Amino acid sequence: MPKTLNEQELTRFDSIVSATRLIKRGDSLYRANDPFHNIYAIRAGSFKSVVMHRDGREQVTGFHLAGEVLGLDGVCTEHHSSDAIAIEDSSVCIIPYALLESLCAESKSLQQQVLRMMSGEIVRESSLMMLLGTMSAEQRVAAFLLNLSSRLKARGYSAAEFNLRMTREEMGNFLGMKLETVSRMFSKFQRDGLLQTHGKQIRIVNLDALGRV
């Protein structure tokens, strides 16, 4: 939670966190059309948001890391609009939304933080549209890696060295690319001296150059 919350506000916020839930890799935290009651703070692990097409195909619409919040997609219609699937063994803190709303009415700082989280969701959706609509395959993969780098840095982790929790296939699904194309882009970046890869481990050698792709 933000440093702008005072000790009393933090204590009250902690009091509405009802439980911690463990989700095994491949299991769902919630499904599309489930009634919306809670939002979830990811304590450990990571998730993907998935929408199912009518023909049964899966469309990955986002990835969510430890320290981020899941479930805000249900605020508008009071039903979740996507599936939240753990891509590794994960744990979340359950925050009842009705209690959070009541607390926000009493705490301007908390209200501002919730609005920032919702704004972040809007920005991510807009970024996805840009990735899929205006960038080349090379630019999409570079932008994806830079986005992960900045999100990890904001949470105190290394911006240059990290493990990709998702598969190349899941990444390609999200970016609207075939697995072979994603793999080809990683190989190209490695040849160009922009990054080094070892399995899912990534080391960005030149952040500035990656940003200029």
N, C-alpha and C positions, 0 to 999 in steps of 0.2 A: 504493500500500500504506500501511497505517497508520503513524503516527509512532512507535508503540510498538515497532516492529521496530528492532533495533539494526543496526549496519553489517554485521556478519557475517551476520545473518539476511536482510538485504536482498540481499546478494551471493549467498547460497545460493538465494534465491527467483529472482533474475535468471537463475541458471544452469539452472533447469528450464524457463524459457520457451523453447520449442524453435524458434519461427519467427514471422514476421509474415506474414499472408495478406491479400491485397487481394480485395475482393468488389465487383463492379460492381453498380450499381443494378438491382434486379429479380432478381439471382442469389441462390441459397441458400447459406448457410453450412453448414447441415445440414438433413436432412429428417426428418419423423416416422418412427419405427421404425429409423432409422440406429443402428448400435451406438454406445454412448457411450464415448468415450475421453478427451475433452478438455473443458475449459471455456475460454472465450474472453473476454479483456478487450478492450473496444472502444476502440481508439486514436483513431479518427476516424470520423465518420459516424453512422449510426443504423440500427436494424433494427426489424422487426415480427415478433412471434411469431404463427403462423397454424396453425389446426387446420382440416382439411377435413372437411366433413360428407359423409355417404354419398352424397348427391345431387350432390356436386361443389361445393357452396357453400363459400365461404371465410369462416372466423370469425377475426377478429383478436382475439388474447387479451392482447396487450401491446405496448408500444413500449419500445425500449432505446436509451439515449443514450451518447455518448462518455463514458468513465470508468466505465461499468457493466459487469457481467459477464453473459455468455450461456452457456447450456448446462447449468445446474444442474438442469434438468428431467430429465436423464438419470441422475441419481445413484440414484434409487430402483429403477428397473427395468433399468438398464444399457442402455437404449435411449431415444432422444429421443422426447418425446411430442408435439412440434410442429415445424413448419418455422420456420427463422430466415431471413427474407428481408431483404436490404439495401434500404432505401427511398431511399438515395443511395449514391454511390460511397463505400466504407467500408474500413477496415482493422482487423484484430484481432491481438492477440498470442495464440498458442496455448499453453495451459498443460496438459500431460498430467496427468490427474487422479490416476493412480497415484503419480506422483512428488510431487504436491502432498500426497497422503495421508501419504506417508513423511515429508515435511518437517514436516507438522503434528504428527506423533508426537514430533518433536524440539523443536518451537517452540510454546509455549503461546500466544504473541502471535498467531502466524499461525493457529493453530487457532481462536482466538477470532474472528479476522477472517472466516474461512471460515464459521463458525457465524452470524455477523452477516449475511453475504451470504445464506445460506439462510433466515434469519429474515425478511430483507427480501422475499424471494420469497413467503413465506407471507403477509406483511402485504399485498403487492400483490394477491395472489389474493383475500384477504378484502375489500380495498377494491373490487375489481371486482364482487364479489357485492353489495356495498352499493350501488354505482353503478347496477347493473342492476335491483336489486330494490326499492329504497326511495325513490329520488330522482325528482323530476320531470325533464323534458327540460332545463329551464333550469338546474336544480341539477347535472345530470350534466355539462353543458358547462362550467359554472363550476368544478366540482370537478376536471375534467380539466385546465383551464388552470392552476389553482392548484397542482396536483400537478406539472405541468411546470415551473412557476415555481420551486417549492421545490427540485426536483431540479437545475435549472440553477444556482440560487443556491449549493447545496451544493458545486458544482464550480467556483465562482469566476466564473460568468457573471452577467449581469444578470437579476434576477428580474422586471423589468418589461418589457424589450424583447427579443424573440427571434423567430426564424423557426420556423414550424411545418414540420417535415420531412415529416410525413404529409399526405395529401390530406384534404379535408373528408369524402370518401366513406369513407376508411379510418377516420377518427375516428368517423364515424357507425356503421360496422360494429362497432367496438370498444365503443361506448356503447349499442348496440342501438337506433339511431335512423336514420331516413331522411336522405339527404343534404339534402333540402329543409328538414328540421327543424333540422339543424345550422346551415345557412345562416341560417335565420330567427332562431335564438338569437344568432348573431354580430351580426346586424343590430340586434336588440333591445338587446344590451349596448352597442352603439355609440350608439344613440339615447339610452340611459340615462346615457351619459357614463362607463361603466365601462371601456371599452377603445376603442382605435383600431386599425383593420385596413387593410393595404394589400397585397393579394395574400396571401402566406403570412406577411408580417411582422405581428407583434402587438405592441402597446404597451398594457400594463395601466395605466390611468389611476388607478384607485382599487382597490387590493388589498383593503382592508378591506371596502368595499362589495360587491366580487365574492364575498368570503367569506360575506357575509350573504344571498346570493341564496337 
